[in-house]
Structure formats: structure tokens, C-alpha cells
């Protein structure tokens, strides 16, 4: 692995830790996802890591990239095969 850019705390993307979207939060969610998309594309990292399945779905929809779980990332870094 080469240089690893790190991004911490993407913030609340409108769901507030709940499965589903509260009424009236769609605009806030989209604004957050677009900002996150820009950061992901600007960094051009080889891997996108995320521990929230709800946010990961938004990341995949916005960028076409599928985030891996942090433990998958660590396992790969240590050469541990997934299976």
C-alpha cells in the first residue's frame, strides 16, 4: 500500500444514525453526500472505507465506488485473506 489519505467524521448525512430518512431531511442529505463525493474524488484514494451501511449506500450511489468495512481494510493491509 502506498500513501493513505485519511478522512475522519463525514458528519450527519441527514439520517441522524437512524435507518431511514426523517421528513424534510432530503436536501441536507444530498448536500452532505455531494460534499463527501467531492472529497472522495479529490483525494483519489485507492480504497474508500466506511462503517455505516446507510452512508455507504449513498457513497456508492454518488461515486460508483463501494466502500469496504474498516476491518476489511485492516485485514488487507496485513495480508489476511477474506473468506
ABEGO torsion letter per residue (X at the ends): XBBBBBBBGAEBAGAGGBBEBBBGAAAAAAAAAAAAAAAAAAAGBABBBBABAAAAAAAAAAAGBBBBBAAAAAAAAAGBBBX
